[in-house]
Amino acid sequence: MTRDDPPRFPVDCAFVIQFAHPHSGVDPHLGRIEHVVSGRARRFRDETQLMTFVAEVLASPDSDTAAAAQIRPR
């Protein structure tokens, strides 16, 4: 990949997904997702809610900002 090539995994498409610990007494299907670049986050109870959030964030005009397109140094 050269500097002019777009990143294969652009940071504006990065998410962190957390699941409740199965032995914590919390619903094991409960989780939280956060968009890395924007910081937008939401709790979810099922795959539909999880994927709805991902689709909303990726469809947002803010997800394609110049800052989000930069590659972070390793």
C-alpha positions in Angstrom: 0.0 0.0 0.0 1.4 3.4 -0.9 0.5 6.7 0.8 -2.0 7.5 -2.0 -3.9 4.3 -1.6 -7.0 4.4 0.7 -6.6 2.4 3.9 -7.9 -1.2 3.6 -9.6 -0.8 7.0 -10.4 2.9 7.3 -10.7 4.2 10.8 -14.0 5.8 10.2 -15.4 2.3 9.8 -14.0 1.1 13.2 -16.2 0.1 16.1 -15.7 -1.3 19.6 -18.2 -3.9 20.7 -18.5 -4.9 24.4 -20.7 -7.7 25.6 -21.9 -8.2 29.2 -20.0 -10.9 31.1 -22.3 -14.1 31.0 -21.9 -14.7 34.8 -22.4 -11.1 35.9 -26.1 -11.4 36.5 -26.7 -9.0 33.6 -28.6 -10.1 30.5 -25.9 -11.9 28.4 -27.3 -10.5 25.2 -26.8 -6.9 26.5 -23.9 -5.1 24.9 -22.6 -1.7 24.0 -21.1 -0.5 20.7 -19.0 2.6 20.1 -17.9 4.2 16.9 -14.1 4.8 17.3 -13.8 8.1 15.4 -17.0 9.9 16.5 -17.4 8.5 20.0 -21.1 7.8 19.3 -22.3 4.9 21.4 -25.4 2.8 22.0 -26.5 -0.2 24.1 -28.1 -3.1 22.3 -30.0 -6.2 23.1 -29.8 -8.1 19.9 -28.1 -8.3 16.5 -30.7 -6.1 14.8 -30.1 -3.2 17.2 -26.3 -3.7 16.8 -26.4 -3.7 13.0 -28.9 -0.8 12.9 -26.5 1.4 14.8 -23.6 0.4 12.5 -25.7 1.2 9.4 -26.8 4.6 10.9 -23.2 5.6 11.7 -21.8 4.6 8.3 -24.7 6.3 6.5 -24.1 9.5 8.4 -22.4 12.3 6.4 -20.1 12.9 9.4 -18.5 9.4 9.1 -16.6 10.5 6.0 -14.7 13.5 7.4 -11.1 14.3 6.4 -9.9 13.6 10.0 -11.5 10.2 10.0 -9.8 9.3 6.7 -6.3 9.8 8.1 -4.3 6.8 9.0 -3.2 6.8 12.6 0.6 6.2 13.2 1.4 2.7 14.5 
